[in-house]
Amino acid sequence: MMTVLILAGLIAILLTGVPIFAGLGLASLILMLLTEGNVNSAADTVFAKLNNGLLTAIPMFAFMAHVMIRAKVVEDLYNAANAMVGHLRGGLGIATILSCTIFAAISGSSVATALTIGSTAIPQMERFNYKPSYSYGVIAAGGTLGILIPPSGPLILYAIVTEASIGALFLAGLVPGVMMALIFAVWASVSADFGATVARKPWEGMAAVWARARQSIWALLMPPVVLGGIYLGIFTATEAASIGCLYALVIAVVVYRNFGLRDLWITALETVRTTSMLFMILAAAALFGHAVTIIRLPIEIVEGVAAMGMTPTYFVLAVMALILILGMFLETISIILITTPIVFPVMITLGIDPIWYGILLMINLEMALITPPVGMNLFVIKGIAKAPLSQVIRGSAPYAALMLIGLLIVFVFPPIATWLPEYAGFGR
């Protein structure tokens, strides 16, 4: 009952429009005041959470993404994908999914992926007579891959809250991310002609494919450089972020030659804005985790689960169902930082693998990005296309069902998420 009341109160605060960090912080301070009679431990709690070297990965990955976006590498990526698969049935849809997959491995942001790829892909699909709802659904769904395919900002936040290995989580997200991209691509091909006569893009030939691939090779090498170094043990995830920043700057300044001092200033400013917001939310989440620990909420949940005889399987199913509902009303960061401090101690007690759970959480949160009424990607696409929200929702609905199927696949077959990090030595 206590859990329900706390979650309901917190959701009620957030639904008033209060910023996430303010809502979390206010709820936490009220709990601390009611239980301890003061909030003297708040400062020490926040400092202890933020005094973590892993946090440097967040601004560096954000900076890397902003540099690549500002250097306008996306057009080359989309043109290369288009040249490879554009002539197939639903080829532009498949090319969009492929572009989103690659760009997700650069930006680490679902909203940035949907916004950047969507601006390029929507006009192309309109030109070849694809249904508007089809185009919007492909981009909204493809954009969600930014939350799962590393380097993912939400995965980093989850790692910091749970103290799980960022490297292990990054590797764990690769196979499920590619699996979801393939599922999306198959549906994009199958559904392309539903209710519309789509013009096929002519095959440009291998020469054109190689030419487009050469143009985008520097951007295509970004994920192998960043993730390959982690996989091979050359550097840590934090060091990989700094390598990624340097690589992005070299591409922007030396290869594309469209990145000057003014661009550097704007990119740095955008990075500071993004990471400051995340750090404020993380500080509030630290207070929330401290507050629920004080009132012994995780212990009470463990005792309740034990009393009900609930197995780890049923517990994960129950949590996933709760997060699916929360995803309709809250955005991804809020869900991670509200639920994880409560759920994580119970997971450890029940012997649930935090890496596997983290990937299930990310796939579930992908659905949150395209489920109304608060699906961020839905509003991004609406803004780009100036389209009715109902049309965007209609196009995205099949992909939400596909994500649910993907979630069930990873739930039933955990090695899909855990095999690669274990093979790399993270599980030993």
C-alpha positions as CSV (number, residue, x, y, z in Angstrom):
1,M,0.0,0.0,0.0
2,M,2.9,2.4,0.9
3,T,4.4,1.8,-2.5
4,V,1.2,2.6,-4.3
5,L,0.7,5.8,-2.3
6,I,4.3,7.0,-2.9
7,L,4.1,6.3,-6.7
8,A,0.7,7.9,-7.0
9,G,1.8,11.0,-5.1
10,L,4.9,11.3,-7.2
11,I,3.1,10.8,-10.5
12,A,0.4,13.4,-9.4
13,I,3.2,15.9,-8.7
14,L,4.9,15.3,-12.0
15,L,1.6,15.5,-14.0
16,T,1.1,19.0,-12.7
17,G,3.9,20.1,-15.0
18,V,6.5,20.5,-12.3
19,P,10.0,19.7,-13.7
20,I,11.2,16.2,-13.0
21,F,14.0,17.1,-10.6
22,A,11.7,19.4,-8.6
23,G,9.0,16.8,-8.3
24,L,11.4,14.0,-7.3
25,G,13.3,16.3,-4.9
26,L,10.1,17.7,-3.3
27,A,8.6,14.2,-2.7
28,S,11.9,13.0,-1.3
29,L,12.4,16.0,1.1
30,I,8.8,15.5,2.3
31,L,9.4,11.8,3.1
32,M,12.7,12.7,4.8
33,L,11.1,15.4,6.9
34,L,8.2,13.1,7.9
35,T,10.5,10.2,8.9
36,E,13.7,11.9,10.2
37,G,12.3,15.3,11.3
38,N,14.9,17.1,9.2
39,V,16.6,17.1,5.8
40,N,20.2,17.4,7.1
41,S,21.4,14.3,5.2
42,A,20.2,15.7,1.8
43,A,23.4,17.5,0.9
44,D,25.7,14.5,1.8
45,T,23.4,12.1,-0.2
46,V,23.5,14.3,-3.3
47,F,27.3,14.8,-3.1
48,A,27.9,11.0,-2.6
49,K,25.9,10.2,-5.7
50,L,27.4,12.9,-8.0
51,N,31.0,12.3,-6.8
52,N,31.4,9.5,-9.3
53,G,33.9,9.4,-12.1
54,L,31.4,7.5,-14.3
55,L,29.3,10.6,-14.6
56,T,31.9,12.2,-16.9
57,A,30.7,9.8,-19.6
58,I,27.4,11.6,-19.9
59,P,28.6,15.0,-21.0
60,M,31.3,13.5,-23.3
61,F,28.8,11.2,-25.1
62,A,26.4,14.2,-25.3
63,F,29.2,16.4,-26.8
64,M,30.1,13.7,-29.3
65,A,26.5,13.4,-30.5
66,H,26.1,17.2,-30.8
67,V,29.3,17.5,-32.8
68,M,28.2,14.8,-35.3
69,I,24.7,16.3,-35.6
70,R,26.2,19.8,-36.2
71,A,28.7,18.5,-38.7
72,K,25.7,17.3,-40.8
73,V,26.9,13.7,-41.2
74,V,23.3,12.4,-41.3
75,E,22.7,13.2,-44.9
76,D,25.6,11.0,-46.0
77,L,24.4,8.2,-43.7
78,Y,20.9,8.3,-45.1
79,N,22.1,8.5,-48.7
80,A,24.4,5.4,-48.1
81,A,21.5,3.4,-46.6
82,N,19.2,4.6,-49.4
83,A,21.6,3.5,-52.1
84,M,21.9,0.0,-50.5
85,V,18.3,-0.9,-49.8
86,G,16.2,1.9,-51.3
87,H,15.2,-0.2,-54.4
88,L,13.6,-3.0,-52.3
89,R,9.9,-3.1,-51.4
90,G,9.5,-0.5,-48.7
91,G,13.1,0.4,-49.4
92,L,13.0,4.0,-48.1
93,G,11.4,2.7,-44.9
94,I,14.2,0.1,-44.5
95,A,16.8,2.8,-45.3
96,T,15.3,4.9,-42.6
97,I,15.4,2.1,-40.0
98,L,19.0,1.4,-41.0
99,S,20.0,5.1,-40.7
100,C,18.3,5.3,-37.3
101,T,20.2,2.2,-36.2
102,I,23.6,3.7,-37.2
103,F,22.8,7.2,-35.9
104,A,21.5,5.7,-32.6
105,A,25.0,4.3,-32.1
106,I,26.4,7.8,-32.6
107,S,23.9,10.0,-30.8
108,G,22.7,7.8,-27.9
109,S,19.4,9.7,-27.9
110,S,16.1,8.6,-29.2
111,V,14.6,12.1,-29.6
112,A,17.8,13.3,-31.4
113,T,17.6,10.2,-33.7
114,A,14.0,10.7,-34.6
115,L,14.4,14.5,-35.1
116,T,17.6,14.3,-37.2
117,I,16.7,11.3,-39.4
118,G,13.1,12.4,-39.7
119,S,14.0,15.7,-41.2
120,T,15.8,14.0,-44.0
121,A,13.6,10.9,-44.5
122,I,10.1,12.4,-44.5
123,P,10.5,14.5,-47.7
124,Q,12.0,11.4,-49.5
125,M,9.2,9.1,-48.5
126,E,6.6,11.8,-49.5
127,R,8.3,12.0,-52.9
128,F,7.8,8.3,-53.5
129,N,4.2,8.3,-52.4
130,Y,4.5,6.5,-49.1
131,K,1.5,7.0,-46.8
132,P,2.1,9.7,-44.3
133,S,1.2,7.5,-41.4
134,Y,3.6,4.9,-42.6
135,S,6.5,7.4,-42.8
136,Y,5.7,8.8,-39.3
137,G,5.6,5.3,-37.8
138,V,8.9,4.2,-39.3
139,I,10.7,7.3,-38.0
140,A,9.1,7.3,-34.6
141,A,9.9,3.6,-34.1
142,G,13.4,3.9,-35.6
143,G,14.2,6.8,-33.3
144,T,13.5,4.7,-30.2
145,L,16.6,2.6,-31.0
146,G,18.6,5.4,-29.5
147,I,17.6,4.3,-26.1
148,L,18.8,0.7,-26.6
149,I,21.8,0.7,-28.9
150,P,24.9,2.1,-27.1
151,P,26.0,4.6,-26.2
152,S,22.6,5.2,-24.7
153,G,22.0,8.0,-22.2
154,P,19.3,6.1,-20.3
155,L,21.6,3.0,-20.1
156,I,24.3,5.2,-18.5
157,L,21.8,6.6,-16.0
158,Y,20.6,3.1,-15.1
159,A,24.2,2.0,-14.7
160,I,24.9,4.9,-12.3
161,V,21.8,4.3,-10.2
162,T,22.4,0.5,-9.9
163,E,26.2,0.6,-10.0
164,A,26.1,-1.9,-12.8
165,S,28.9,-2.0,-15.4
166,I,28.3,0.5,-18.2
167,G,30.5,-1.6,-20.6
168,A,28.4,-4.7,-19.9
169,L,25.2,-2.8,-20.4
170,F,26.5,-1.3,-23.7
171,L,27.4,-4.8,-25.0
172,A,24.1,-6.2,-23.7
173,G,22.1,-3.7,-25.7
174,L,23.8,-4.5,-29.1
175,V,22.1,-7.8,-30.0
176,P,18.6,-6.8,-28.8
177,G,19.1,-3.5,-30.6
178,V,19.9,-5.1,-33.9
179,M,17.1,-7.6,-33.4
180,M,14.6,-4.8,-32.9
181,A,16.0,-3.0,-36.0
182,L,15.5,-6.2,-38.1
183,I,12.0,-6.6,-36.8
184,F,11.2,-3.0,-37.7
185,A,12.8,-3.4,-41.1
186,V,10.7,-6.5,-41.9
187,W,7.5,-4.8,-41.0
188,A,8.5,-1.7,-42.9
189,S,8.9,-3.8,-46.0
190,V,5.7,-5.9,-45.5
191,S,3.5,-2.9,-44.7
192,A,4.8,-0.5,-47.4
193,D,2.0,-1.1,-49.9
194,F,-0.8,-1.2,-47.4
195,G,-3.3,1.4,-48.6
196,A,-0.9,3.1,-51.0
197,T,0.8,2.5,-54.4
198,V,4.4,3.2,-53.6
199,A,6.8,4.1,-56.3
200,R,10.0,1.9,-56.3
201,K,13.3,3.7,-56.3
202,P,15.5,2.4,-59.1
203,W,18.6,0.4,-58.3
204,E,21.6,2.8,-58.6
205,G,24.1,0.0,-59.1
206,M,27.1,-1.2,-57.0
207,A,29.2,1.8,-58.1
208,A,26.8,4.2,-56.5
209,V,26.5,2.1,-53.4
210,W,30.3,2.1,-52.9
211,A,30.5,5.8,-53.6
212,R,27.8,6.6,-51.0
213,A,29.5,4.2,-48.5
214,R,32.8,5.9,-49.0
215,Q,31.2,9.3,-48.3
216,S,29.8,8.1,-45.0
217,I,32.7,5.8,-44.0
218,W,34.0,8.2,-41.2
219,A,30.6,8.3,-39.6
220,L,30.2,4.5,-40.0
221,L,33.5,3.9,-38.2
222,M,32.4,5.8,-35.1
223,P,30.5,2.9,-33.4
224,P,33.3,0.3,-34.0
225,V,35.9,2.8,-32.6
226,V,33.9,3.5,-29.5
227,L,32.3,0.1,-28.8
228,G,35.2,-1.9,-30.2
229,G,37.6,-0.4,-27.7
230,I,35.3,-1.3,-24.8
231,Y,34.8,-4.9,-26.2
232,L,38.5,-5.4,-26.7
233,G,39.4,-4.0,-23.3
234,I,41.5,-1.2,-24.7
235,F,39.6,1.4,-22.7
236,T,36.7,1.8,-20.3
237,A,33.3,3.3,-21.2
238,T,34.4,6.6,-19.8
239,E,37.6,6.6,-21.8
240,A,35.6,5.5,-24.8
241,A,33.5,8.7,-24.5
242,S,36.6,10.9,-24.6
243,I,37.9,9.0,-27.6
244,G,34.5,9.4,-29.3
245,C,34.7,13.2,-28.6
246,L,38.1,13.5,-30.2
247,Y,37.1,11.3,-33.2
248,A,33.9,13.4,-33.7
249,L,36.0,16.6,-33.7
250,V,38.5,15.2,-36.2
251,I,35.6,14.2,-38.5
252,A,33.9,17.6,-38.2
253,V,37.0,19.8,-38.5
254,V,39.3,17.8,-40.8
255,V,37.0,15.6,-43.0
256,Y,33.8,17.7,-43.3
257,R,35.5,21.0,-42.7
258,N,32.2,22.6,-41.6
259,F,32.9,23.0,-37.9
260,G,34.4,26.3,-36.6
261,L,34.9,28.0,-33.3
262,R,31.3,29.3,-33.2
263,D,30.1,25.7,-33.8
264,L,32.3,24.5,-30.9
265,W,30.8,27.2,-28.6
266,I,27.2,26.3,-29.6
267,T,27.9,22.5,-29.2
268,A,29.5,23.0,-25.8
269,L,26.6,25.2,-24.7
270,E,24.0,22.5,-25.8
271,T,26.0,19.9,-24.0
272,V,26.1,21.9,-20.8
273,R,22.3,22.4,-21.0
274,T,21.6,18.7,-21.6
275,T,23.9,17.4,-18.9
276,S,23.0,20.0,-16.3
277,M,19.4,18.9,-16.6
278,L,20.4,15.2,-16.3
279,F,22.6,15.9,-13.3
280,M,19.8,17.8,-11.5
281,I,17.5,14.9,-12.1
282,L,20.1,12.4,-10.9
283,A,20.6,14.5,-7.7
284,A,16.9,14.4,-7.1
285,A,16.8,10.6,-7.8
286,A,19.6,10.1,-5.2
287,L,17.4,11.9,-2.6
288,F,14.5,9.7,-3.6
289,G,16.5,6.5,-3.3
290,H,17.7,7.7,0.1
291,A,14.2,8.5,1.2
292,V,12.6,5.2,0.3
293,T,15.5,3.4,2.0
294,I,14.8,5.4,5.2
295,I,11.2,4.3,5.3
296,R,12.3,0.7,4.6
297,L,10.2,0.5,1.4
298,P,12.5,-2.0,-0.5
299,I,12.7,-4.2,2.6
300,E,8.9,-4.2,2.9
301,I,8.6,-5.1,-0.8
302,V,11.0,-8.0,-0.4
303,E,9.1,-9.3,2.6
304,G,5.8,-8.9,0.7
305,V,7.2,-10.7,-2.3
306,A,8.5,-13.5,0.0
307,A,5.1,-13.7,1.7
308,M,3.3,-14.1,-1.6
309,G,5.7,-16.7,-2.8
310,M,6.4,-14.7,-5.9
311,T,9.1,-16.1,-8.1
312,P,11.7,-13.9,-9.8
313,T,9.9,-14.5,-13.1
314,Y,6.6,-13.2,-11.9
315,F,8.2,-10.3,-10.1
316,V,9.9,-9.1,-13.4
317,L,6.6,-9.6,-15.3
318,A,4.8,-7.5,-12.7
319,V,7.4,-4.7,-12.8
320,M,7.3,-4.7,-16.6
321,A,3.5,-4.4,-16.6
322,L,3.8,-1.4,-14.2
323,I,6.5,0.3,-16.3
324,L,4.3,-0.3,-19.4
325,I,1.5,1.7,-17.7
326,L,3.8,4.4,-16.3
327,G,5.3,4.8,-19.8
328,M,2.0,6.1,-21.1
329,F,2.2,9.1,-18.7
330,L,5.9,9.7,-17.8
331,E,9.0,10.0,-19.9
332,T,11.9,7.6,-19.8
333,I,14.3,9.3,-17.4
334,S,11.5,9.8,-14.8
335,I,10.6,6.1,-15.0
336,I,14.2,4.9,-14.5
337,L,14.8,7.2,-11.6
338,I,11.5,6.6,-9.8
339,T,11.3,2.8,-10.1
340,T,14.9,1.6,-10.0
341,P,15.7,2.7,-6.4
342,I,12.6,0.8,-5.2
343,V,12.9,-2.3,-7.5
344,F,16.7,-2.8,-7.5
345,P,17.2,-4.1,-3.9
346,V,14.4,-6.6,-4.5
347,M,16.0,-7.8,-7.7
348,I,19.3,-8.4,-6.0
349,T,17.5,-10.4,-3.2
350,L,15.7,-12.5,-5.8
351,G,18.8,-13.1,-7.8
352,I,17.6,-11.3,-10.9
353,D,20.4,-10.3,-13.3
354,P,20.6,-6.5,-13.4
355,I,22.1,-6.5,-16.9
356,W,19.2,-8.6,-18.3
357,Y,16.7,-6.5,-16.4
358,G,18.3,-3.3,-17.7
359,I,17.8,-4.3,-21.3
360,L,14.2,-5.4,-20.6
361,L,13.7,-1.9,-19.0
362,M,15.1,-0.2,-22.1
363,I,12.9,-2.1,-24.6
364,N,9.9,-1.3,-22.3
365,L,10.9,2.4,-22.3
366,E,11.1,2.3,-26.1
367,M,7.4,1.7,-26.1
368,A,6.9,4.7,-23.7
369,L,8.4,6.9,-26.5
370,I,5.6,6.1,-28.9
371,T,2.6,5.4,-26.7
372,P,0.2,8.2,-26.1
373,P,-0.6,10.5,-24.3
374,V,3.1,11.4,-23.4
375,G,5.1,9.7,-26.2
376,M,8.1,12.0,-26.8
377,N,8.8,10.7,-30.3
378,L,5.2,11.2,-31.3
379,F,5.4,14.9,-30.6
380,V,8.8,15.1,-32.3
381,I,7.4,13.7,-35.5
382,K,4.3,15.9,-35.2
383,G,6.6,18.9,-35.0
384,I,8.7,17.9,-38.0
385,A,5.8,17.0,-40.3
386,K,3.2,19.4,-39.0
387,A,0.9,16.4,-39.1
388,P,-2.2,15.6,-36.9
389,L,-1.1,13.7,-33.8
390,S,-3.7,11.0,-34.5
391,Q,-2.0,10.2,-37.8
392,V,1.4,9.8,-36.1
393,I,-0.1,7.6,-33.4
394,R,-1.8,5.4,-36.1
395,G,1.5,4.9,-37.9
396,S,3.4,4.1,-34.7
397,A,0.8,1.7,-33.2
398,P,2.1,-1.5,-35.1
399,Y,5.6,-0.7,-33.9
400,A,4.5,-0.6,-30.3
401,A,3.1,-4.1,-30.7
402,L,6.4,-5.2,-32.3
403,M,8.3,-3.8,-29.3
404,L,6.1,-5.8,-27.0
405,I,7.0,-8.9,-29.0
406,G,10.7,-8.0,-28.8
407,L,10.3,-7.6,-25.0
408,L,8.8,-11.0,-24.7
409,I,11.5,-12.6,-26.8
410,V,14.3,-11.1,-24.6
411,F,12.3,-12.1,-21.5
412,V,11.9,-15.7,-22.6
413,F,15.5,-15.9,-23.9
414,P,17.8,-13.9,-21.5
415,P,21.0,-14.9,-23.3
416,I,20.0,-12.6,-26.2
417,A,21.0,-9.8,-23.8
418,T,23.6,-11.5,-21.5
419,W,25.6,-13.6,-24.0
420,L,27.8,-10.8,-25.4
421,P,28.9,-9.2,-22.1
422,E,29.6,-12.6,-20.6
423,Y,31.6,-13.6,-23.7
424,A,33.6,-10.3,-23.3
425,G,34.4,-11.3,-19.7
426,F,32.0,-9.0,-17.8
427,G,30.1,-11.9,-16.3
428,R,33.2,-13.7,-15.0
